[in-house]
Amino acid sequence: MKRIAIILSAIGLMTVIGGCKKYLDSDYLFDEQMTLENVFTSRDYTERWLARAYYYLGTNAMQDVSSKKSVMFNFADDMYYGDENEEYARWKRGQYTESGLSGESLGIWKTAYEGIRQASIFLNNIYMNEEISDYEKEDMKAQARFLRAYFYWVLMRNFGPVPILPDEGLDYTQSYDDLALPRNSYDECTDYLAAELADAAQALPSFRGNSHLARPTRGAALGLRARVLLFAASPLFNGKAPADVAAALVDNKGRRLLSDTYDEAKWAKAAAAAKDVIDLGRYQLYVAYRRETAASPGYPATVTPPYNAEFSSSNWPLGWRDIDPYESYRALFNGDVPAFQNPELIFTRGQNQGDENIRVMVLHQLPRSEARGYNSHGMTQKQVDAYYMNDGSDVPGMNSMYQSQPGYAGRYNTLPRPSGVVAADEESDYPELGYKGESVHKQYVRREPRFYASVAYNGSVWHLDNGTLPEDVANKNKQVFYYFDNVNGYRTGTTYWLRTGIGIKKYVHPNDTRTISTNTGYDLTNIEPKVDPAIRYAEVLLIYAEALNELSGSHSIPSYDGSKTHTVMRDISEMKQGIQPIRIRAGLPDYTQEVYGSPDKFRNSLKRERQIELFAEGHRHYDLRRWTDAPNEEAAPIYGCNVLLTSDKPDYFHTPVVVPSLPTVFSLKRWFWPIHWDELRSNKALTQNPGWTMPE
């Protein structure tokens, strides 16, 4: 037993002083006492050990996208929830303690380090197994390295720089003081992950069969590496952090953990990392092809985007003539496209998403009356305004409510918002509204396809095709309104209503509904399974464009395996490679030359593109922080429709008003999640995040 290197998470440092049994045995796997030599000389036990590392990645604490009950980092200035116990309000106000809100702080930290420990023990002992070929061992080791890096990444995005544990493990016979580990700097964490993922990529296969789709490939390792390097290049971590954050984020010796110096080369490394993924030639954006006639109300005929001389007459990927932009985006998320048929999906947990998964989130999006959903997961007016018109122009009145707010220069217009609603005899003028458009407000017409795939606007149609109860027949393909005099609108005596009068359609399949009472638990029988979009090619393209935009000179960066050198610079033709495919797939014209020619204008457009394209995928909360935009964006009031008005006053209902029940505040403590007091007590070398307190 002495020769076994034991990996200890910070949560376990106190426990190990009293005894090492907890960390020597795998109680979940064995009823009898077994040494690691026993485990790693058996193929079956070895495979089960690695499977346990995947288990940690599938827990609620490790999700990128999940329901409100689990990971609230899916909610920033773009969407919200509103129901019992005011959990969202307390989260937004920062009214939680270093002991965590509902335990998320401890859960994320503890689960990630347990996963790191699990993967590291595997890496240190797999060599003993003679039942597994050397080729298989290299693949399995690379999987474990990827998983360990992903666990560290989840820690970094929530807590900032964290302790990097020795790969060879910790010697439990050391003194307590020797076992205590301080936080590494953010750059040290980044360098470690970038190197680990580059090594893993060289051993991982470029493709996996259907039975192993949730296991990483070379592209997954390189995609995660590009994301890690993008964050390291961003202002918060690249010499431009607010002074109070940089000064407060230190280790136990007072060393600053965020860089004081801006380094443009970090952007070059991020661009080169994204180019490594692109150069694999393995991935492309998913598209659904044109449908000339409607297959059903839930699958309408393709709506042709307005004519564009550059893109309307060409087939994909040079144009949108033969594709359906709406279905191309919608089907990515709602369960219509299985993982093995999705060329855009670089890494996914599949359906291994914990209890509070995407389907549970959809349950909170479904209308309460027609689908017996919770009708409480909604969208802000800011997010609605972000979506373009179908010709690529801004919606009139975009962000007009923020014109006096800091950080909104060039991001709003003061044109009057459209007024009036669609009359019955006008429905054919607005085919983008789908099966039925009567009484829909004209703020919601002629918007880009991603809008209709994502926004449950007032009067949008819910198809609910899986309904099996007698009353479900009348509820299929039905418009749902959120006026005060509508059953799904504001209701006294209940918490299940949309505070902004705007819901969310992303991830919702035409079949999705609920067959049981809202008071009898999470029945997901009639909600289609959803594939977790952990890393997809659209994100890599956006990383590439964003990083290139920040370069003022030319940089030579070796590829991940050293086989070639990338020469990266602010090259507009290369930036178009990142932006054009996403815009074409969405049925939108490319940015103008004026936007491409200005780093500032391109940066604003790129941020907006991420806000739209990656909506509800767990990015926005972290993007606002790495850009250092969070103090302006998250402190600005949340606006929505005036839900106290009835259907006879549609223009007034759709005039944006502040939503007082959705508070906004930003303070020093909101940059990073607090490290739980239990962790700080266990590891005396650990330091707390800015704005939070140490235990007494």
Backbone hydrogen bonds, N-H to C=O, Kabsch-Sander energy under -0.5 kcal/mol:
donor,donor_aa,acceptor,acceptor_aa,energy
4,I,1,M,-1.4
6,I,4,I,-0.5
6,I,170,L,-0.7
7,I,5,A,-0.5
8,L,6,I,-0.5
12,G,9,S,-1.8
13,L,10,A,-1.2
16,V,12,G,-2.1
17,I,13,L,-0.8
17,I,14,M,-0.8
18,G,14,M,-0.7
18,G,15,T,-0.9
19,G,15,T,-1.0
23,Y,20,C,-1.1
24,L,20,C,-1.0
24,L,21,K,-1.0
25,D,21,K,-1.7
27,D,25,D,-0.7
29,L,26,S,-1.6
30,F,26,S,-2.1
39,V,35,T,-1.7
40,F,36,L,-3.0
41,T,37,E,-0.5
41,T,38,N,-0.6
42,S,39,V,-1.3
46,T,42,S,-2.2
47,E,43,R,-2.5
48,R,44,D,-2.1
49,W,45,Y,-2.0
50,L,46,T,-2.0
51,A,47,E,-2.3
52,R,48,R,-1.7
53,A,49,W,-1.0
53,A,50,L,-0.6
54,Y,50,L,-1.4
55,Y,51,A,-1.9
56,Y,52,R,-1.6
57,L,53,A,-1.2
58,G,54,Y,-1.2
58,G,55,Y,-0.8
59,T,56,Y,-1.3
62,M,59,T,-1.2
63,Q,60,N,-1.4
67,S,356,E,-1.1
70,S,67,S,-1.6
71,V,67,S,-1.1
72,M,70,S,-0.6
74,N,71,V,-1.1
75,F,72,M,-1.7
80,Y,378,G,-2.2
82,G,376,S,-1.6
86,E,83,D,-1.3
87,E,84,E,-1.1
90,R,86,E,-2.2
91,W,87,E,-2.2
92,K,88,Y,-2.8
93,R,89,A,-2.1
94,G,90,R,-0.7
94,G,91,W,-0.6
95,Q,90,R,-2.5
96,Y,94,G,-1.6
100,G,97,T,-2.5
102,S,100,G,-0.7
104,E,101,L,-1.5
107,G,103,G,-2.7
108,I,104,E,-3.0
109,W,105,S,-1.9
110,K,106,L,-2.8
111,T,107,G,-2.2
112,A,108,I,-2.3
113,Y,109,W,-2.3
114,E,110,K,-2.1
115,G,111,T,-2.3
116,I,112,A,-2.5
117,R,113,Y,-2.5
118,Q,114,E,-2.5
119,A,115,G,-2.5
120,S,116,I,-2.5
121,I,117,R,-2.5
122,F,118,Q,-1.6
123,L,119,A,-2.3
124,N,120,S,-2.1
125,N,121,I,-0.8
125,N,122,F,-1.1
126,I,122,F,-2.0
128,M,125,N,-1.8
129,N,126,I,-1.8
130,E,128,M,-0.6
137,K,133,S,-2.5
138,E,134,D,-2.2
139,D,135,Y,-1.7
140,M,136,E,-2.8
141,K,137,K,-2.9
142,A,138,E,-2.0
143,Q,139,D,-2.3
144,A,140,M,-2.3
145,R,141,K,-2.3
146,F,142,A,-2.4
147,L,143,Q,-2.6
148,R,144,A,-2.5
149,A,145,R,-2.3
150,Y,146,F,-2.5
151,F,147,L,-2.4
152,Y,148,R,-2.1
153,W,149,A,-2.5
154,V,150,Y,-2.4
155,L,151,F,-1.9
156,M,152,Y,-2.7
157,R,153,W,-2.5
158,N,154,V,-1.1
159,F,155,L,-3.4
160,G,156,M,-1.8
165,L,163,P,-0.7
169,G,166,P,-1.6
170,L,6,I,-2.9
172,Y,170,L,-0.8
174,Q,171,D,-2.1
179,L,175,S,-1.6
180,A,176,Y,-1.6
184,N,162,V,-1.3
186,Y,257,L,-2.9
189,C,185,S,-2.3
190,T,186,Y,-2.6
191,D,187,D,-2.8
192,Y,188,E,-2.1
193,L,189,C,-2.4
194,A,190,T,-3.0
195,A,191,D,-2.1
196,E,192,Y,-2.5
197,L,193,L,-2.8
198,A,194,A,-1.8
199,D,195,A,-2.3
200,A,196,E,-2.6
201,A,197,L,-2.4
202,Q,198,A,-1.3
203,A,199,D,-0.8
203,A,200,A,-1.1
204,L,200,A,-1.7
212,H,209,G,-2.0
213,L,210,N,-0.9
215,R,212,H,-1.6
218,R,205,P,-2.4
221,A,217,T,-1.9
222,L,218,R,-2.3
223,G,219,G,-2.7
224,L,220,A,-2.4
225,R,221,A,-2.0
226,A,222,L,-2.1
227,R,223,G,-1.8
228,V,224,L,-2.5
229,L,225,R,-2.3
230,L,226,A,-2.1
231,F,227,R,-2.1
232,A,228,V,-1.9
233,A,229,L,-1.4
234,S,230,L,-1.0
234,S,231,F,-0.8
236,L,626,R,-2.2
237,F,234,S,-1.4
238,N,234,S,-0.7
238,N,235,P,-1.0
239,G,259,S,-0.7
240,K,235,P,-1.9
245,V,242,P,-0.6
246,A,242,P,-2.5
247,A,243,A,-2.4
248,A,244,D,-1.3
249,L,245,V,-1.8
250,V,248,A,-1.3
251,D,255,R,-2.0
252,N,685,A,-0.5
254,G,251,D,-1.9
257,L,249,L,-2.4
266,K,263,D,-1.6
267,W,264,E,-1.1
268,A,264,E,-1.4
269,K,265,A,-2.4
270,A,266,K,-2.0
271,A,267,W,-2.6
272,A,268,A,-2.6
273,A,269,K,-2.2
274,A,270,A,-2.2
275,K,271,A,-2.3
276,D,272,A,-1.9
277,V,273,A,-1.1
278,I,274,A,-2.3
279,D,275,K,-3.0
280,L,276,D,-0.5
280,L,277,V,-1.1
281,G,278,I,-1.7
284,Q,343,P,-1.2
290,R,322,D,-2.4
292,E,290,R,-0.6
295,A,299,Y,-2.5
296,S,299,Y,-1.0
299,Y,296,S,-1.4
302,T,291,R,-3.1
304,T,302,T,-0.7
312,S,308,N,-2.5
314,S,311,F,-0.7
318,L,315,N,-1.7
319,G,315,N,-0.9
320,W,311,F,-1.6
321,R,311,F,-0.6
321,R,314,S,-2.4
323,I,320,W,-1.1
324,D,288,A,-3.1
328,S,324,D,-2.6
329,Y,325,P,-1.4
330,R,326,Y,-2.6
331,A,327,E,-2.3
332,L,329,Y,-0.8
333,F,330,R,-1.5
334,N,330,R,-1.5
337,V,331,A,-1.1
341,Q,338,P,-1.6
342,N,339,A,-1.6
345,L,342,N,-1.0
346,I,344,E,-0.6
346,I,535,I,-2.3
347,F,535,I,-2.1
352,N,349,R,-1.9
353,Q,351,Q,-1.7
357,N,355,D,-1.6
361,M,357,N,-1.8
362,V,358,I,-2.4
363,L,359,R,-1.9
364,H,360,V,-1.2
364,H,361,M,-0.5
365,Q,361,M,-0.6
365,Q,362,V,-1.3
366,L,362,V,-1.6
371,A,367,P,-0.9
372,R,368,R,-0.8
373,G,367,P,-2.7
374,Y,363,L,-2.2
375,N,366,L,-1.8
376,S,364,H,-2.3
377,H,364,H,-1.7
378,G,80,Y,-1.7
378,G,376,S,-0.7
379,M,502,I,-2.0
380,T,78,D,-2.0
381,Q,639,Y,-2.6
384,V,380,T,-1.8
385,D,381,Q,-2.7
386,A,382,K,-1.1
387,Y,383,Q,-0.8
387,Y,384,V,-0.7
389,M,393,S,-3.1
390,N,446,R,-2.6
392,G,389,M,-2.0
398,M,395,V,-1.9
400,S,397,G,-2.5
402,Y,399,N,-2.2
403,Q,400,S,-1.2
405,Q,402,Y,-2.3
408,Y,405,Q,-1.2
411,R,408,Y,-2.4
413,N,398,M,-1.9
422,V,440,V,-2.3
426,E,423,A,-1.9
427,E,423,A,-0.5
427,E,424,A,-0.9
429,D,426,E,-2.2
430,Y,427,E,-1.8
433,L,430,Y,-1.9
434,G,431,P,-1.9
436,K,433,L,-0.6
439,S,422,V,-3.3
440,V,437,G,-1.9
441,H,458,N,-0.5
442,K,420,G,-2.6
444,Y,441,H,-2.1
445,V,442,K,-0.7
448,E,388,Y,-2.5
451,F,448,E,-1.3
452,Y,448,E,-0.9
453,A,449,P,-1.5
454,S,450,R,-0.7
454,S,451,F,-1.0
455,V,451,F,-2.9
456,A,454,S,-0.5
456,A,503,G,-1.7
457,Y,455,V,-1.2
459,G,480,V,-2.7
460,S,457,Y,-2.4
460,S,480,V,-0.5
462,W,478,K,-2.5
463,H,461,V,-0.5
465,D,510,P,-2.8
466,N,511,N,-1.6
467,G,464,L,-1.4
472,D,469,L,-1.6
473,V,469,L,-0.5
473,V,470,P,-1.1
475,N,471,E,-0.7
476,K,472,D,-0.9
476,K,473,V,-0.7
477,N,463,H,-1.1
478,K,462,W,-2.0
478,K,475,N,-0.7
480,V,460,S,-2.2
484,F,645,L,-2.6
486,N,483,Y,-1.9
488,N,481,F,-0.5
489,G,486,N,-1.9
490,Y,482,Y,-0.5
494,T,491,R,-0.9
497,W,82,G,-0.6
497,W,495,T,-1.6
498,L,488,N,-0.6
499,R,497,W,-0.6
501,G,498,L,-0.8
503,G,456,A,-2.4
504,I,377,H,-0.6
505,K,454,S,-2.9
506,K,454,S,-1.2
508,V,505,K,-2.6
509,H,507,Y,-0.5
512,D,509,H,-1.3
513,T,526,N,-1.5
514,R,371,A,-0.5
520,T,517,S,-1.5
523,D,521,G,-1.5
524,L,522,Y,-0.7
527,I,524,L,-1.8
528,E,526,N,-0.5
532,D,350,G,-1.7
534,A,532,D,-1.4
535,I,347,F,-2.1
537,Y,344,E,-2.6
539,E,536,R,-1.0
540,V,536,R,-1.2
541,L,537,Y,-2.4
542,L,538,A,-2.0
543,I,539,E,-2.4
544,Y,540,V,-2.3
545,A,541,L,-2.2
546,E,542,L,-2.6
547,A,543,I,-2.6
548,L,544,Y,-2.1
549,N,545,A,-1.8
550,E,546,E,-0.8
550,E,547,A,-0.9
551,L,548,L,-1.7
555,H,568,V,-2.5
557,I,555,H,-0.6
557,I,566,H,-3.0
559,S,564,K,-2.7
562,G,559,S,-1.4
566,H,557,I,-3.4
568,V,555,H,-2.7
568,V,566,H,-0.7
571,D,569,M,-2.2
572,I,570,R,-0.6
574,E,571,D,-0.5
575,M,571,D,-2.4
576,K,572,I,-2.3
577,Q,573,S,-0.8
578,G,574,E,-0.8
578,G,575,M,-0.8
579,I,575,M,-1.6
580,Q,576,K,-2.6
583,R,579,I,-2.2
584,I,580,Q,-3.2
585,R,581,P,-2.5
586,A,582,I,-1.4
587,G,584,I,-2.0
588,L,583,R,-3.0
596,Y,592,T,-2.1
597,G,593,Q,-2.2
598,S,594,E,-0.7
598,S,595,V,-1.0
602,F,598,S,-2.9
603,R,599,P,-2.3
604,N,600,D,-2.0
605,S,601,K,-2.2
606,L,602,F,-3.1
607,K,603,R,-2.4
608,R,604,N,-1.8
609,E,605,S,-2.4
610,R,606,L,-2.3
611,Q,607,K,-2.1
612,I,608,R,-1.9
613,E,609,E,-3.1
614,L,610,R,-2.0
615,F,612,I,-1.2
617,E,614,L,-1.6
619,H,614,L,-0.5
621,H,73,F,-0.5
622,Y,619,H,-0.5
623,D,619,H,-2.7
624,L,620,R,-2.5
625,R,621,H,-0.9
626,R,622,Y,-2.7
627,W,623,D,-2.3
628,T,625,R,-1.3
629,D,624,L,-2.0
630,A,624,L,-1.8
632,N,629,D,-0.8
633,E,629,D,-2.7
634,E,630,A,-2.5
635,A,630,A,-0.6
636,A,632,N,-1.0
638,I,662,L,-0.5
640,G,657,V,-2.2
641,C,500,T,-3.1
642,N,653,F,-2.7
643,V,641,C,-1.4
645,L,642,N,-1.8
649,K,646,T,-1.9
653,F,649,K,-2.4
654,H,650,P,-2.0
655,T,652,Y,-1.1
657,V,640,G,-2.6
659,V,638,I,-2.7
662,L,659,V,-1.8
670,R,667,S,-1.9
671,W,668,L,-1.4
673,W,158,N,-2.9
677,W,98,E,-0.9
679,E,676,H,-0.7
680,L,676,H,-1.8
681,R,677,W,-2.5
682,S,678,D,-1.7
683,N,679,E,-2.2
684,K,682,S,-0.6
686,L,683,N,-1.8
692,W,689,N,-1.9
